Amino acid sequence: VKAIVVEKPMALDYTEAAQLQKLCAEAGVLLVVNHQKRNMAEWIALKAAITSGKLGQVSMLRSSCYGNLLSQGTHMLDQAWNVLGEPQPKWLVAGVDARLSEAPNHPAPRNANLLIAYANGVRGSFAIGNDAPEVPNSRATWFWCNIEVRGTEGKAEAILDQGYKRWDKDGNLLESAVSRWDDEFQGAGQAKLSADIATALRDPAFKHPQRGESALV
């Protein structure tokens, strides 16, 4: 076996996740966590707005989603970390609901709220779960996945079924791109993850974006 792709969570606790990564590294096996959503167009555009400097100095990120921590929440935490350039988290404050979510395949707290301070100075706030804020004009609750980033030169957002937008600091819309949430669009994200596996296996210098060691962060 040259590569293993695991669903999230990659283990039941951090110790097991670290052990899994260690075993794969010792055996020369590439371990990849299936966070394919970061390969979709709206999230790529949002990351580009940050890394290009179009938003200026970024200080705040807000995110919410309807799915619980193990269904959509893990994607939003990964997306936020990715678009910010994978900064080291400094500290985290979180609270979870004692009730379980209605999602039968992802048993987890019905709601979770988190505040994360990253080493690059950005504070990220997350509302994850059934009582998360409704996103206007979304087709259904499962499309409420969104991230908004604010900087000194404006703000930008990405919403799962609405696409990407960027405004300057005066509120003028500068960029816009509509997303398509269908099998073809989802498949494109998964295909990129798989293509990156092939590249990593051919070129040891290439670091797979969703590799297990980065997921441990």
C-alpha positions in Angstrom: 0.0 0.0 0.0 1.5 3.3 -1.1 -1.2 5.7 0.2 -4.2 5.6 2.6 -7.1 8.1 2.4 -9.1 8.3 5.6 -12.3 10.0 6.4 -12.6 12.5 9.2 -12.0 12.3 12.0 -8.8 10.4 11.3 -9.0 8.8 14.8 -11.1 8.9 18.0 -8.6 11.1 19.8 -5.3 13.0 19.2 -3.1 10.3 20.6 -4.5 7.7 18.1 -4.3 10.2 15.2 -0.6 10.8 16.0 0.1 7.1 16.3 -1.6 6.5 12.9 0.5 9.2 11.3 3.7 7.8 12.9 3.0 4.2 11.7 2.4 5.4 8.1 5.5 7.5 8.1 7.6 4.6 9.4 6.2 2.3 6.7 6.6 4.9 3.9 2.9 5.2 3.4 1.3 8.5 2.4 -1.6 9.3 4.8 -4.3 11.7 3.5 -7.4 13.1 5.2 -10.3 13.5 2.9 -10.9 17.2 3.2 -11.7 17.6 -0.5 -13.8 20.8 -0.1 -10.7 23.0 0.0 -10.2 22.1 -3.7 -13.5 23.8 -4.7 -13.4 27.1 -6.6 -14.9 29.4 -4.0 -12.5 28.4 -1.3 -9.5 28.7 -3.7 -10.6 32.2 -4.7 -11.0 33.2 -1.0 -7.5 31.9 -0.2 -6.1 33.8 -3.2 -7.6 37.0 -2.0 -5.8 36.6 1.3 -2.4 35.4 0.0 -2.3 38.1 -2.8 -2.7 40.9 -0.2 -5.9 42.1 -1.7 -7.6 42.2 1.7 -4.6 43.9 3.3 -3.7 42.8 6.9 -6.3 40.2 7.8 -7.4 40.2 11.5 -10.8 38.4 11.6 -12.4 35.3 10.3 -16.0 34.1 10.9 -17.4 30.8 9.9 -20.6 28.8 10.4 -22.3 25.7 9.1 -25.4 23.6 9.8 -23.7 20.2 10.1 -22.1 19.2 13.4 -18.4 18.9 14.2 -18.0 15.5 12.5 -20.0 16.3 9.4 -19.4 19.8 8.2 -17.6 21.4 11.1 -14.3 19.6 10.5 -14.4 20.9 6.9 -14.9 24.5 8.0 -12.1 24.3 10.6 -9.8 22.8 7.9 -10.9 25.4 5.3 -10.3 28.3 7.7 -6.8 27.1 8.6 -6.1 26.5 4.9 -7.2 29.9 3.5 -5.2 31.7 6.3 -2.1 29.9 5.1 -2.0 27.2 7.8 -0.9 29.3 10.7 -0.1 27.6 14.0 -3.0 27.9 16.5 -2.0 29.6 19.7 -5.1 28.9 21.9 -8.7 27.7 21.6 -11.8 28.3 23.7 -14.8 26.1 22.9 -18.2 25.0 24.2 -20.4 22.2 23.0 -24.0 21.2 23.3 -24.9 18.3 25.6 -27.4 17.1 23.0 -26.5 15.0 20.1 -27.0 16.1 16.5 -29.8 14.6 14.4 -27.3 13.4 11.8 -27.3 9.6 12.2 -24.0 9.0 10.4 -22.1 11.6 12.3 -22.9 11.4 16.1 -21.5 14.5 17.7 -22.7 17.5 19.8 -25.7 19.3 18.2 -23.9 22.6 18.4 -20.3 23.8 19.0 -18.9 27.4 19.3 -15.2 28.0 19.1 -12.8 31.0 19.2 -9.3 30.3 17.9 -6.3 32.7 18.1 -3.8 31.9 15.3 -0.1 32.8 15.4 -0.4 35.2 12.5 -2.7 37.5 14.7 -6.0 36.4 13.2 -8.9 35.5 15.5 -11.4 32.9 14.1 -14.9 32.4 15.4 -17.0 29.4 14.5 -20.6 28.5 15.0 -21.1 24.9 14.1 -24.3 22.9 14.2 -28.0 22.8 13.9 -28.5 26.2 15.5 -25.9 28.1 13.5 -27.0 31.3 11.9 -29.0 30.9 8.7 -27.3 32.0 5.5 -29.8 34.0 3.4 -30.6 32.8 -0.1 -29.1 29.4 0.4 -31.1 26.5 -1.1 -31.0 24.3 2.0 -29.6 24.2 5.5 -26.7 21.9 4.3 -25.5 24.8 2.1 -24.9 27.1 5.0 -21.2 26.4 5.0 -19.5 29.8 4.8 -16.4 31.8 5.7 -16.0 35.5 5.9 -12.6 37.2 6.2 -12.0 40.8 7.0 -8.8 42.8 6.5 -7.6 46.4 6.4 -8.4 46.7 2.7 -11.8 45.0 2.6 -13.6 41.7 3.1 -14.3 38.5 1.2 -16.6 35.5 1.7 -17.3 32.1 0.3 -20.6 30.3 0.6 -21.0 26.7 -0.5 -23.9 27.2 -2.9 -23.5 30.9 -3.6 -19.8 31.3 -4.6 -17.2 33.9 -3.8 -17.4 37.7 -3.4 -14.9 40.4 -2.4 -15.5 44.0 -1.4 -13.1 46.9 -0.9 -13.0 48.8 2.5 -15.7 51.2 1.2 -18.2 48.3 0.5 -17.8 48.2 -3.3 -18.1 44.8 -4.8 -14.9 44.0 -6.7 -15.0 40.3 -7.5 -17.7 37.7 -7.8 -17.8 34.1 -8.9 -20.8 31.7 -8.7 -20.3 28.1 -7.5 -22.1 25.0 -8.7 -22.9 22.4 -6.1 -23.6 19.3 -8.0 -21.9 15.9 -8.6 -19.6 17.3 -11.2 -18.4 20.1 -9.0 -18.0 17.8 -6.0 -16.2 15.4 -8.2 -13.7 18.0 -9.2 -12.7 18.6 -5.6 -12.2 14.9 -5.0 -10.4 14.4 -8.3 -7.8 17.1 -7.3 -7.2 15.4 -4.0 -6.6 12.1 -5.9 -4.4 13.8 -8.5 -2.3 15.3 -5.7 -1.8 11.8 -4.3 -0.4 10.6 -7.6 1.9 13.7 -7.7 3.2 13.0 -4.2 3.9 9.4 -5.0 5.9 10.4 -8.1 7.7 13.3 -6.4 8.8 12.9 -2.8 9.4 16.7 -2.6 5.7 17.4 -3.2 3.8 17.8 0.1 0.2 16.7 -0.3 -2.0 19.6 1.0 -4.3 17.2 3.0 -1.5 15.0 4.4 -1.9 13.5 7.8 0.9 15.4 9.5 -0.7 18.7 8.6 -4.1 17.5 9.8 -2.7 16.9 13.2 -2.2 20.7 13.6 
